[in-house]
């Protein structure tokens, strides 16, 4: 059986990390686009 008390905070932590990474990549892509112009 899963230990949900430990599992859910870990999933939320990973989810937040992925969101931050995606936001950073999108921001970086936009800044690179502006630089190339």
C-alpha positions as CSV (number, residue, x, y, z in Angstrom):
1,X,0.0,0.0,0.0
2,X,1.1,3.6,-0.7
3,X,1.8,6.0,2.1
4,X,-0.4,8.8,0.9
5,X,0.7,11.3,3.6
6,X,4.2,11.1,2.1
7,X,3.2,10.6,-1.5
8,X,0.9,13.6,-2.1
9,X,3.4,16.3,-0.8
10,X,6.1,14.7,-3.0
11,X,3.8,14.8,-6.0
12,X,2.9,18.4,-5.3
13,X,6.6,19.3,-4.8
14,X,7.5,17.7,-8.2
15,X,4.5,19.4,-9.9
16,X,5.6,22.8,-8.6
17,X,9.2,22.1,-9.7
18,X,8.0,21.2,-13.2
19,X,5.8,24.3,-13.4
20,X,8.8,26.5,-12.4
21,X,11.0,24.8,-15.0
22,X,8.4,25.3,-17.7
23,X,7.9,28.9,-16.9
24,X,11.7,29.4,-16.9
25,X,12.1,27.7,-20.2
26,X,9.2,29.7,-21.8
27,X,10.7,33.0,-20.4
28,X,14.2,32.0,-21.7
29,X,12.7,31.1,-25.2
30,X,11.0,34.5,-25.3
31,X,14.2,36.4,-24.3
32,X,16.2,34.4,-26.9
33,X,13.6,35.4,-29.6
34,X,13.9,39.1,-28.6
35,X,17.7,38.9,-28.7
36,X,17.7,37.4,-32.2
37,X,15.6,40.4,-33.4
